[in-house]
Amino acid sequence: MRYVMKQKLFSWGDDFRIKDAAGRDVFFVDGRAFSLGKKLSFQDLNGHELAFIRQKLLSWGPTYEVTRGNELLAVVKKQLFTLFRCKFTVDVPGPDDLEAQGSFMDMEYRFERGGRTVAEVSKRWFSWSDSYGVDIADGEDDVLILASTVVIDMICHDDKQQH
């Protein structure tokens, strides 16, 4: 499934709109503006929360937890000590961890599980704006991958502001 993700420029928190390939809104990510650490609610169009993203404040390096209800869905973490390229891990309970690697500043990267690509993120077709496409393989957890993409966007955006 292909999605188009766009961060809302004029909002109090980190808000994102996610559309399907036909251009219809399908998800909204509502960033909490005045909270300790970043907190975001990943919602369907009816306002039902599908996942919650919370920054872990006392961790070694940028780390976020993604939960669904009261259940931990994944921990998304930027790997600090990698040679030559940036990597993120999406640690899910059990053996199906994901790894994201590629060019994060250019928003050209992929999610892999066990050496197999399960999703690709690309700004290539959307260079005229701050939008980018997310192609997710059939059978994958779209909400998990889209929420992880939001986390990576926030971490990389913060990194650019600090340099």
VMD Tcl script that builds the backbone (N, CA, C; Angstrom):
set m [mol new atoms 489]
animate dup $m
set s [atomselect $m all]
$s set {name element resname resid chain x y z} {
  {N N MET 1 A 0.853 -1.175 0.000}
  {CA C MET 1 A 0.000 0.000 0.000}
  {C C MET 1 A 0.896 1.234 0.000}
  {N N ARG 2 A 0.518 2.220 -0.758}
  {CA C ARG 2 A 1.279 3.467 -0.814}
  {C C ARG 2 A 0.526 4.553 -0.058}
  {N N TYR 3 A 1.300 5.281 0.758}
  {CA C TYR 3 A 0.768 6.407 1.511}
  {C C TYR 3 A 1.601 7.641 1.196}
  {N N VAL 4 A 0.985 8.806 1.383}
  {CA C VAL 4 A 1.698 10.078 1.272}
  {C C VAL 4 A 1.603 10.747 2.637}
  {N N MET 5 A 2.768 11.062 3.204}
  {CA C MET 5 A 2.830 11.656 4.530}
  {C C MET 5 A 3.301 13.095 4.413}
  {N N LYS 6 A 2.634 13.976 5.145}
  {CA C LYS 6 A 3.005 15.384 5.122}
  {C C LYS 6 A 2.873 15.952 6.524}
  {N N GLN 7 A 3.917 16.637 6.981}
  {CA C GLN 7 A 3.854 17.291 8.280}
  {C C GLN 7 A 3.159 18.630 8.107}
  {N N LYS 8 A 2.232 18.931 9.008}
  {CA C LYS 8 A 1.543 20.220 8.973}
  {C C LYS 8 A 2.511 21.283 9.460}
  {N N LEU 9 A 2.681 22.338 8.682}
  {CA C LEU 9 A 3.656 23.371 9.008}
  {C C LEU 9 A 3.204 24.291 10.125}
  {N N PHE 10 A 1.971 24.681 10.125}
  {CA C PHE 10 A 1.489 25.645 11.103}
  {C C PHE 10 A 0.593 24.955 12.122}
  {N N SER 11 A 1.230 24.318 13.110}
  {CA C SER 11 A 0.481 23.643 14.163}
  {C C SER 11 A 1.257 23.781 15.469}
  {N N TRP 12 A 0.567 23.576 16.584}
  {CA C TRP 12 A 1.202 23.721 17.895}
  {C C TRP 12 A 2.133 22.568 18.205}
  {N N GLY 13 A 1.858 21.388 17.731}
  {CA C GLY 13 A 2.702 20.219 17.977}
  {C C GLY 13 A 3.184 19.654 16.657}
  {N N ASP 14 A 3.783 18.473 16.709}
  {CA C ASP 14 A 4.200 17.780 15.491}
  {C C ASP 14 A 2.983 17.042 14.943}
  {N N ASP 15 A 2.288 17.641 13.989}
  {CA C ASP 15 A 1.100 17.040 13.391}
  {C C ASP 15 A 1.428 16.569 11.980}
  {N N PHE 16 A 0.883 15.394 11.615}
  {CA C PHE 16 A 1.096 14.824 10.289}
  {C C PHE 16 A -0.246 14.399 9.722}
  {N N ARG 17 A -0.402 14.573 8.391}
  {CA C ARG 17 A -1.544 14.031 7.661}
  {C C ARG 17 A -1.024 12.905 6.795}
  {N N ILE 18 A -1.769 11.817 6.728}
  {CA C ILE 18 A -1.373 10.681 5.906}
  {C C ILE 18 A -2.520 10.357 4.970}
  {N N LYS 19 A -2.209 10.336 3.676}
  {CA C LYS 19 A -3.207 10.077 2.639}
  {C C LYS 19 A -2.890 8.750 1.958}
  {N N ASP 20 A -3.896 8.153 1.317}
  {CA C ASP 20 A -3.643 6.953 0.525}
  {C C ASP 20 A -3.186 7.364 -0.874}
  {N N ALA 21 A -2.927 6.390 -1.727}
  {CA C ALA 21 A -2.407 6.669 -3.069}
  {C C ALA 21 A -3.370 7.495 -3.911}
  {N N ALA 22 A -4.665 7.433 -3.589}
  {CA C ALA 22 A -5.668 8.190 -4.340}
  {C C ALA 22 A -5.820 9.618 -3.811}
  {N N GLY 23 A -5.072 9.966 -2.764}
  {CA C GLY 23 A -5.127 11.317 -2.229}
  {C C GLY 23 A -6.162 11.533 -1.142}
  {N N ARG 24 A -6.792 10.438 -0.674}
  {CA C ARG 24 A -7.785 10.548 0.398}
  {C C ARG 24 A -7.091 10.494 1.755}
  {N N ASP 25 A -7.497 11.367 2.673}
  {CA C ASP 25 A -6.977 11.309 4.039}
  {C C ASP 25 A -7.356 9.970 4.657}
  {N N VAL 26 A -6.379 9.319 5.335}
  {CA C VAL 26 A -6.668 8.050 6.006}
  {C C VAL 26 A -6.250 8.064 7.480}
  {N N PHE 27 A -5.200 8.815 7.815}
  {CA C PHE 27 A -4.728 8.890 9.194}
  {C C PHE 27 A -4.326 10.324 9.515}
  {N N PHE 28 A -4.336 10.614 10.824}
  {CA C PHE 28 A -3.872 11.894 11.320}
  {C C PHE 28 A -3.014 11.625 12.549}
  {N N VAL 29 A -1.882 12.306 12.649}
  {CA C VAL 29 A -1.014 12.181 13.812}
  {C C VAL 29 A -1.028 13.524 14.522}
  {N N ASP 30 A -1.526 13.505 15.758}
  {CA C ASP 30 A -1.711 14.711 16.548}
  {C C ASP 30 A -0.614 14.797 17.598}
  {N N GLY 31 A 0.279 15.775 17.431}
  {CA C GLY 31 A 1.348 15.993 18.393}
  {C C GLY 31 A 0.867 16.832 19.555}
  {N N ARG 32 A 1.229 16.414 20.752}
  {CA C ARG 32 A 0.868 17.164 21.949}
  {C C ARG 32 A 1.847 18.323 22.097}
  {N N ALA 33 A 1.336 19.527 22.081}
  {CA C ALA 33 A 2.180 20.723 22.029}
  {C C ALA 33 A 2.920 21.006 23.327}
  {N N PHE 34 A 2.266 20.909 24.442}
  {CA C PHE 34 A 2.879 21.336 25.696}
  {C C PHE 34 A 3.034 20.145 26.639}
  {N N SER 35 A 3.978 19.264 26.316}
  {CA C SER 35 A 4.203 18.099 27.157}
  {C C SER 35 A 5.705 17.910 27.361}
  {N N LEU 36 A 6.040 17.198 28.421}
  {CA C LEU 36 A 7.431 16.878 28.687}
  {C C LEU 36 A 7.822 15.727 27.770}
  {N N GLY 37 A 8.710 15.965 26.832}
  {CA C GLY 37 A 9.019 14.972 25.809}
  {C C GLY 37 A 7.941 14.988 24.743}
  {N N LYS 38 A 8.264 14.481 23.589}
  {CA C LYS 38 A 7.284 14.472 22.498}
  {C C LYS 38 A 6.311 13.326 22.679}
  {N N LYS 39 A 5.015 13.635 22.479}
  {CA C LYS 39 A 3.942 12.658 22.573}
  {C C LYS 39 A 3.001 12.906 21.414}
  {N N LEU 40 A 2.649 11.829 20.716}
  {CA C LEU 40 A 1.783 11.961 19.551}
  {C C LEU 40 A 0.733 10.862 19.554}
  {N N SER 41 A -0.457 11.204 19.101}
  {CA C SER 41 A -1.544 10.249 18.980}
  {C C SER 41 A -1.771 9.956 17.498}
  {N N PHE 42 A -1.620 8.697 17.104}
  {CA C PHE 42 A -1.820 8.247 15.725}
  {C C PHE 42 A -3.278 7.808 15.620}
  {N N GLN 43 A -4.075 8.527 14.803}
  {CA C GLN 43 A -5.526 8.329 14.797}
  {C C GLN 43 A -6.074 8.031 13.405}
  {N N ASP 44 A -7.239 7.363 13.393}
  {CA C ASP 44 A -7.983 7.257 12.145}
  {C C ASP 44 A -8.770 8.557 11.965}
  {N N LEU 45 A -9.514 8.661 10.887}
  {CA C LEU 45 A -10.227 9.909 10.602}
  {C C LEU 45 A -11.369 10.200 11.560}
  {N N ASN 46 A -11.822 9.192 12.307}
  {CA C ASN 46 A -12.882 9.395 13.293}
  {C C ASN 46 A -12.326 9.777 14.659}
  {N N GLY 47 A -11.008 9.953 14.755}
  {CA C GLY 47 A -10.393 10.345 16.009}
  {C C GLY 47 A -10.087 9.190 16.945}
  {N N HIS 48 A -10.253 7.955 16.468}
  {CA C HIS 48 A -9.922 6.788 17.291}
  {C C HIS 48 A -8.411 6.588 17.290}
  {N N GLU 49 A -7.844 6.473 18.464}
  {CA C GLU 49 A -6.392 6.299 18.568}
  {C C GLU 49 A -6.002 4.875 18.182}
  {N N LEU 50 A -5.109 4.769 17.190}
  {CA C LEU 50 A -4.622 3.476 16.717}
  {C C LEU 50 A -3.266 3.144 17.315}
  {N N ALA 51 A -2.527 4.176 17.700}
  {CA C ALA 51 A -1.216 4.001 18.340}
  {C C ALA 51 A -0.875 5.301 19.062}
  {N N PHE 52 A 0.020 5.190 20.040}
  {CA C PHE 52 A 0.487 6.364 20.760}
  {C C PHE 52 A 2.016 6.338 20.745}
  {N N ILE 53 A 2.612 7.467 20.418}
  {CA C ILE 53 A 4.065 7.593 20.306}
  {C C ILE 53 A 4.544 8.474 21.452}
  {N N ARG 54 A 5.521 7.967 22.217}
  {CA C ARG 54 A 6.017 8.700 23.386}
  {C C ARG 54 A 7.543 8.661 23.397}
  {N N GLN 55 A 8.151 9.831 23.525}
  {CA C GLN 55 A 9.602 9.920 23.626}
  {C C GLN 55 A 10.039 9.433 25.007}
  {N N LYS 56 A 11.053 8.565 25.021}
  {CA C LYS 56 A 11.643 8.140 26.295}
  {C C LYS 56 A 12.719 9.152 26.649}
  {N N LEU 57 A 12.539 9.808 27.768}
  {CA C LEU 57 A 13.440 10.907 28.127}
  {C C LEU 57 A 14.773 10.422 28.696}
  {N N LEU 58 A 14.774 9.386 29.484}
  {CA C LEU 58 A 16.004 8.917 30.105}
  {C C LEU 58 A 16.542 7.710 29.352}
  {N N SER 59 A 17.067 7.950 28.179}
  {CA C SER 59 A 17.606 6.861 27.361}
  {C C SER 59 A 18.882 7.335 26.679}
  {N N TRP 60 A 19.666 6.394 26.259}
  {CA C TRP 60 A 20.914 6.680 25.573}
  {C C TRP 60 A 20.610 6.860 24.088}
  {N N GLY 61 A 20.511 8.091 23.653}
  {CA C GLY 61 A 20.177 8.387 22.262}
  {C C GLY 61 A 18.686 8.533 22.068}
  {N N PRO 62 A 18.280 9.084 20.917}
  {CA C PRO 62 A 16.853 9.303 20.635}
  {C C PRO 62 A 16.081 7.983 20.617}
  {N N THR 63 A 15.083 7.886 21.486}
  {CA C THR 63 A 14.307 6.649 21.629}
  {C C THR 63 A 12.835 6.995 21.837}
  {N N TYR 64 A 11.958 6.267 21.150}
  {CA C TYR 64 A 10.511 6.457 21.263}
  {C C TYR 64 A 9.842 5.109 21.434}
  {N N GLU 65 A 8.770 5.098 22.234}
  {CA C GLU 65 A 7.943 3.908 22.371}
  {C C GLU 65 A 6.661 4.121 21.575}
  {N N VAL 66 A 6.234 3.080 20.884}
  {CA C VAL 66 A 4.972 3.092 20.158}
  {C C VAL 66 A 4.087 2.040 20.822}
  {N N THR 67 A 2.925 2.472 21.321}
  {CA C THR 67 A 2.010 1.544 21.974}
  {C C THR 67 A 0.677 1.511 21.238}
  {N N ARG 68 A -0.018 0.393 21.388}
  {CA C ARG 68 A -1.378 0.230 20.858}
  {C C ARG 68 A -2.228 -0.196 22.056}
  {N N GLY 69 A -3.084 0.698 22.507}
  {CA C GLY 69 A -3.790 0.443 23.764}
  {C C GLY 69 A -2.759 0.474 24.883}
  {N N ASN 70 A -2.747 -0.558 25.717}
  {CA C ASN 70 A -1.752 -0.655 26.788}
  {C C ASN 70 A -0.600 -1.574 26.420}
  {N N GLU 71 A -0.539 -1.982 25.159}
  {CA C GLU 71 A 0.456 -2.953 24.705}
  {C C GLU 71 A 1.591 -2.258 23.957}
  {N N LEU 72 A 2.835 -2.597 24.312}
  {CA C LEU 72 A 3.997 -2.056 23.610}
  {C C LEU 72 A 4.054 -2.657 22.214}
  {N N LEU 73 A 4.019 -1.800 21.212}
  {CA C LEU 73 A 4.081 -2.237 19.822}
  {C C LEU 73 A 5.532 -2.297 19.354}
  {N N ALA 74 A 6.337 -1.263 19.732}
  {CA C ALA 74 A 7.739 -1.225 19.315}
  {C C ALA 74 A 8.479 -0.124 20.054}
  {N N VAL 75 A 9.792 -0.256 20.071}
  {CA C VAL 75 A 10.688 0.804 20.530}
  {C C VAL 75 A 11.527 1.199 19.320}
  {N N VAL 76 A 11.432 2.472 18.925}
  {CA C VAL 76 A 12.168 2.983 17.763}
  {C C VAL 76 A 13.352 3.777 18.291}
  {N N LYS 77 A 14.546 3.382 17.851}
  {CA C LYS 77 A 15.759 3.983 18.397}
  {C C LYS 77 A 16.782 4.226 17.286}
  {N N LYS 78 A 17.381 5.396 17.341}
  {CA C LYS 78 A 18.474 5.707 16.426}
  {C C LYS 78 A 19.729 5.054 16.977}
  {N N GLN 79 A 20.400 4.258 16.153}
  {CA C GLN 79 A 21.653 3.629 16.575}
  {C C GLN 79 A 22.732 4.696 16.579}
  {N N LEU 80 A 23.438 4.801 17.678}
  {CA C LEU 80 A 24.410 5.881 17.839}
  {C C LEU 80 A 25.761 5.590 17.196}
  {N N PHE 81 A 26.205 4.360 17.263}
  {CA C PHE 81 A 27.564 4.059 16.820}
  {C C PHE 81 A 27.541 3.172 15.580}
  {N N THR 82 A 27.294 3.800 14.437}
  {CA C THR 82 A 27.315 3.084 13.165}
  {C C THR 82 A 28.368 3.722 12.282}
  {N N LEU 83 A 28.997 2.918 11.476}
  {CA C LEU 83 A 30.059 3.393 10.610}
  {C C LEU 83 A 29.475 3.857 9.276}
  {N N PHE 84 A 29.682 5.107 8.940}
  {CA C PHE 84 A 29.367 5.700 7.640}
  {C C PHE 84 A 27.904 5.996 7.355}
  {N N ARG 85 A 26.963 5.338 7.997}
  {CA C ARG 85 A 25.567 5.639 7.702}
  {C C ARG 85 A 24.707 5.518 8.949}
  {N N CYS 86 A 23.612 6.192 8.904}
  {CA C CYS 86 A 22.671 6.225 10.018}
  {C C CYS 86 A 21.749 5.014 9.930}
  {N N LYS 87 A 21.378 4.462 11.094}
  {CA C LYS 87 A 20.438 3.345 11.146}
  {C C LYS 87 A 19.481 3.553 12.302}
  {N N PHE 88 A 18.297 3.019 12.130}
  {CA C PHE 88 A 17.298 2.987 13.187}
  {C C PHE 88 A 16.862 1.549 13.382}
  {N N THR 89 A 16.593 1.175 14.624}
  {CA C THR 89 A 16.002 -0.130 14.886}
  {C C THR 89 A 14.564 0.085 15.345}
  {N N VAL 90 A 13.698 -0.813 14.917}
  {CA C VAL 90 A 12.313 -0.845 15.365}
  {C C VAL 90 A 12.171 -2.191 16.071}
  {N N ASP 91 A 12.393 -2.157 17.384}
  {CA C ASP 91 A 12.413 -3.360 18.206}
  {C C ASP 91 A 10.993 -3.708 18.611}
  {N N VAL 92 A 10.472 -4.773 18.038}
  {CA C VAL 92 A 9.120 -5.229 18.353}
  {C C VAL 92 A 9.214 -6.435 19.282}
  {N N PRO 93 A 8.200 -6.652 20.136}
  {CA C PRO 93 A 8.230 -7.852 20.976}
  {C C PRO 93 A 8.299 -9.102 20.100}
  {N N GLY 94 A 9.200 -9.987 20.419}
  {CA C GLY 94 A 9.372 -11.191 19.611}
  {C C GLY 94 A 10.503 -11.022 18.616}
  {N N PRO 95 A 10.564 -11.910 17.634}
  {CA C PRO 95 A 11.724 -11.959 16.739}
  {C C PRO 95 A 11.629 -11.132 15.460}
  {N N ASP 96 A 10.592 -10.324 15.268}
  {CA C ASP 96 A 10.378 -9.664 13.977}
  {C C ASP 96 A 10.830 -8.215 13.931}
  {N N ASP 97 A 11.991 -7.901 14.525}
  {CA C ASP 97 A 12.489 -6.522 14.533}
  {C C ASP 97 A 12.705 -6.010 13.115}
  {N N LEU 98 A 12.571 -4.694 12.984}
  {CA C LEU 98 A 12.822 -4.025 11.717}
  {C C LEU 98 A 14.069 -3.168 11.856}
  {N N GLU 99 A 14.734 -2.941 10.737}
  {CA C GLU 99 A 15.851 -2.006 10.692}
  {C C GLU 99 A 15.604 -1.047 9.544}
  {N N ALA 100 A 15.782 0.240 9.816}
  {CA C ALA 100 A 15.629 1.255 8.771}
  {C C ALA 100 A 17.009 1.792 8.448}
  {N N GLN 101 A 17.316 1.846 7.141}
  {CA C GLN 101 A 18.607 2.385 6.745}
  {C C GLN 101 A 18.502 3.015 5.369}
  {N N GLY 102 A 19.373 3.983 5.156}
  {CA C GLY 102 A 19.384 4.731 3.906}
  {C C GLY 102 A 19.783 6.157 4.188}
  {N N SER 103 A 19.295 7.072 3.380}
  {CA C SER 103 A 19.593 8.485 3.546}
  {C C SER 103 A 18.415 9.161 4.231}
  {N N PHE 104 A 18.528 9.352 5.549}
  {CA C PHE 104 A 17.415 9.893 6.319}
  {C C PHE 104 A 17.242 11.395 6.117}
  {N N MET 105 A 18.324 12.113 5.897}
  {CA C MET 105 A 18.207 13.557 5.665}
  {C C MET 105 A 17.494 13.841 4.346}
  {N N ASP 106 A 17.692 12.970 3.370}
  {CA C ASP 106 A 17.025 13.108 2.075}
  {C C ASP 106 A 15.682 12.378 2.041}
  {N N MET 107 A 15.327 11.714 3.146}
  {CA C MET 107 A 14.096 10.921 3.234}
  {C C MET 107 A 14.029 9.884 2.113}
  {N N GLU 108 A 15.116 9.155 1.961}
  {CA C GLU 108 A 15.201 8.043 1.013}
  {C C GLU 108 A 15.766 6.853 1.781}
  {N N TYR 109 A 14.886 6.014 2.321}
  {CA C TYR 109 A 15.363 4.872 3.092}
  {C C TYR 109 A 14.362 3.731 3.016}
  {N N ARG 110 A 14.726 2.605 3.608}
  {CA C ARG 110 A 13.863 1.426 3.564}
  {C C ARG 110 A 13.840 0.751 4.939}
  {N N PHE 111 A 12.757 0.043 5.196}
  {CA C PHE 111 A 12.631 -0.799 6.379}
  {C C PHE 111 A 12.884 -2.230 5.938}
  {N N GLU 112 A 13.725 -2.938 6.687}
  {CA C GLU 112 A 14.019 -4.332 6.379}
  {C C GLU 112 A 13.770 -5.205 7.592}
  {N N ARG 113 A 13.374 -6.443 7.316}
  {CA C ARG 113 A 13.248 -7.469 8.343}
  {C C ARG 113 A 13.978 -8.693 7.817}
  {N N GLY 114 A 15.027 -9.084 8.522}
  {CA C GLY 114 A 15.778 -10.264 8.106}
  {C C GLY 114 A 16.345 -10.149 6.705}
  {N N GLY 115 A 16.780 -8.952 6.307}
  {CA C GLY 115 A 17.361 -8.750 4.983}
  {C C GLY 115 A 16.346 -8.542 3.867}
  {N N ARG 116 A 15.046 -8.608 4.181}
  {CA C ARG 116 A 13.989 -8.425 3.180}
  {C C ARG 116 A 13.351 -7.057 3.359}
  {N N THR 117 A 13.250 -6.292 2.271}
  {CA C THR 117 A 12.628 -4.970 2.319}
  {C C THR 117 A 11.125 -5.117 2.501}
  {N N VAL 118 A 10.580 -4.449 3.540}
  {CA C VAL 118 A 9.146 -4.516 3.806}
  {C C VAL 118 A 8.463 -3.171 3.580}
  {N N ALA 119 A 9.266 -2.091 3.473}
  {CA C ALA 119 A 8.688 -0.765 3.199}
  {C C ALA 119 A 9.796 0.153 2.699}
  {N N GLU 120 A 9.402 1.113 1.853}
  {CA C GLU 120 A 10.335 2.117 1.350}
  {C C GLU 120 A 9.736 3.498 1.545}
  {N N VAL 121 A 10.601 4.435 1.944}
  {CA C VAL 121 A 10.202 5.824 2.142}
  {C C VAL 121 A 10.974 6.665 1.145}
  {N N SER 122 A 10.270 7.522 0.415}
  {CA C SER 122 A 10.934 8.308 -0.622}
  {C C SER 122 A 10.327 9.696 -0.747}
  {N N LYS 123 A 11.199 10.680 -0.777}
  {CA C LYS 123 A 10.764 12.055 -1.043}
  {C C LYS 123 A 10.974 12.391 -2.523}
  {N N ARG 124 A 11.551 11.482 -3.251}
  {CA C ARG 124 A 11.937 11.704 -4.641}
  {C C ARG 124 A 10.813 12.298 -5.485}
  {N N TRP 125 A 9.597 11.798 -5.337}
  {CA C TRP 125 A 8.485 12.253 -6.168}
  {C C TRP 125 A 7.798 13.486 -5.606}
  {N N PHE 126 A 8.253 13.954 -4.441}
  {CA C PHE 126 A 7.581 15.064 -3.774}
  {C C PHE 126 A 8.563 16.171 -3.425}
  {N N SER 127 A 9.568 16.398 -4.245}
  {CA C SER 127 A 10.626 17.346 -3.904}
  {C C SER 127 A 10.120 18.789 -3.811}
  {N N TRP 128 A 8.941 19.096 -4.330}
  {CA C TRP 128 A 8.407 20.443 -4.296}
  {C C TRP 128 A 7.766 20.793 -2.964}
  {N N SER 129 A 7.683 19.838 -2.057}
  {CA C SER 129 A 7.068 20.118 -0.757}
  {C C SER 129 A 7.723 19.262 0.317}
  {N N ASP 130 A 7.181 19.294 1.517}
  {CA C ASP 130 A 7.698 18.481 2.607}
  {C C ASP 130 A 6.962 17.146 2.706}
  {N N SER 131 A 6.416 16.665 1.614}
  {CA C SER 131 A 5.706 15.387 1.563}
  {C C SER 131 A 6.632 14.285 1.075}
  {N N TYR 132 A 6.300 13.055 1.466}
  {CA C TYR 132 A 7.045 11.921 0.939}
  {C C TYR 132 A 6.149 10.690 0.924}
  {N N GLY 133 A 6.515 9.756 0.070}
  {CA C GLY 133 A 5.747 8.532 -0.088}
  {C C GLY 133 A 6.278 7.430 0.797}
  {N N VAL 134 A 5.373 6.574 1.261}
  {CA C VAL 134 A 5.737 5.404 2.047}
  {C C VAL 134 A 5.049 4.208 1.404}
  {N N ASP 135 A 5.826 3.312 0.817}
  {CA C ASP 135 A 5.301 2.094 0.189}
  {C C ASP 135 A 5.501 0.933 1.149}
  {N N ILE 136 A 4.407 0.292 1.547}
  {CA C ILE 136 A 4.454 -0.790 2.524}
  {C C ILE 136 A 4.000 -2.077 1.861}
  {N N ALA 137 A 4.783 -3.137 2.053}
  {CA C ALA 137 A 4.458 -4.436 1.468}
  {C C ALA 137 A 3.173 -4.989 2.076}
  {N N ASP 138 A 2.447 -5.786 1.300}
  {CA C ASP 138 A 1.225 -6.434 1.777}
  {C C ASP 138 A 1.544 -7.311 2.983}
  {N N GLY 139 A 0.620 -7.314 3.934}
  {CA C GLY 139 A 0.776 -8.170 5.100}
  {C C GLY 139 A 1.557 -7.542 6.244}
  {N N GLU 140 A 2.071 -6.340 6.040}
  {CA C GLU 140 A 2.816 -5.656 7.099}
  {C C GLU 140 A 1.859 -4.811 7.935}
  {N N ASP 141 A 2.296 -4.415 9.118}
  {CA C ASP 141 A 1.509 -3.564 10.007}
  {C C ASP 141 A 1.710 -2.115 9.569}
  {N N ASP 142 A 0.779 -1.587 8.779}
  {CA C ASP 142 A 0.905 -0.235 8.234}
  {C C ASP 142 A 1.048 0.813 9.329}
  {N N VAL 143 A 0.261 0.696 10.399}
  {CA C VAL 143 A 0.311 1.679 11.475}
  {C C VAL 143 A 1.693 1.673 12.128}
  {N N LEU 144 A 2.267 0.499 12.387}
  {CA C LEU 144 A 3.607 0.408 12.981}
  {C C LEU 144 A 4.644 1.085 12.098}
  {N N ILE 145 A 4.622 0.796 10.809}
  {CA C ILE 145 A 5.624 1.370 9.902}
  {C C ILE 145 A 5.419 2.866 9.736}
  {N N LEU 146 A 4.180 3.319 9.612}
  {CA C LEU 146 A 3.914 4.759 9.490}
  {C C LEU 146 A 4.291 5.492 10.774}
  {N N ALA 147 A 3.988 4.923 11.935}
  {CA C ALA 147 A 4.371 5.549 13.205}
  {C C ALA 147 A 5.888 5.607 13.326}
  {N N SER 148 A 6.587 4.563 12.893}
  {CA C SER 148 A 8.054 4.557 12.914}
  {C C SER 148 A 8.609 5.616 11.970}
  {N N THR 149 A 7.956 5.816 10.839}
  {CA C THR 149 A 8.365 6.849 9.891}
  {C C THR 149 A 8.206 8.238 10.503}
  {N N VAL 150 A 7.135 8.456 11.251}
  {CA C VAL 150 A 6.932 9.725 11.953}
  {C C VAL 150 A 8.068 9.953 12.945}
  {N N VAL 151 A 8.427 8.915 13.707}
  {CA C VAL 151 A 9.515 9.029 14.686}
  {C C VAL 151 A 10.821 9.390 13.994}
  {N N ILE 152 A 11.146 8.707 12.907}
  {CA C ILE 152 A 12.392 8.979 12.184}
  {C C ILE 152 A 12.392 10.414 11.662}
  {N N ASP 153 A 11.257 10.872 11.145}
  {CA C ASP 153 A 11.161 12.250 10.670}
  {C C ASP 153 A 11.447 13.236 11.801}
  {N N MET 154 A 10.856 13.006 12.969}
  {CA C MET 154 A 11.063 13.918 14.093}
  {C C MET 154 A 12.522 13.914 14.562}
  {N N ILE 155 A 13.129 12.732 14.655}
  {CA C ILE 155 A 14.519 12.652 15.102}
  {C C ILE 155 A 15.441 13.335 14.104}
  {N N CYS 156 A 15.263 13.086 12.834}
  {CA C CYS 156 A 16.137 13.682 11.813}
  {C C CYS 156 A 15.909 15.195 11.722}
  {N N HIS 157 A 14.676 15.628 11.893}
  {CA C HIS 157 A 14.367 17.069 11.881}
  {C C HIS 157 A 15.025 17.755 13.055}
  {N N ASP 158 A 14.990 17.136 14.236}
  {CA C ASP 158 A 15.668 17.690 15.414}
  {C C ASP 158 A 17.165 17.745 15.203}
  {N N ASP 159 A 17.750 16.702 14.583}
  {CA C ASP 159 A 19.187 16.670 14.311}
  {C C ASP 159 A 19.592 17.821 13.401}
  {N N LYS 160 A 18.754 18.116 12.373}
  {CA C LYS 160 A 19.077 19.214 11.451}
  {C C LYS 160 A 19.042 20.555 12.174}
  {N N GLN 161 A 18.132 20.717 13.140}
  {CA C GLN 161 A 18.036 21.979 13.866}
  {C C GLN 161 A 19.221 22.175 14.782}
  {N N GLN 162 A 19.855 21.093 15.244}
  {CA C GLN 162 A 20.956 21.207 16.179}
  {C C GLN 162 A 22.283 21.473 15.484}
  {N N HIS 163 A 22.372 21.259 14.180}
  {CA C HIS 163 A 23.636 21.444 13.459}
  {C C HIS 163 A 23.672 22.779 12.762}
}
mol reanalyze $m
mol bondsrecalc $m
mol representation Tube
mol addrep $m
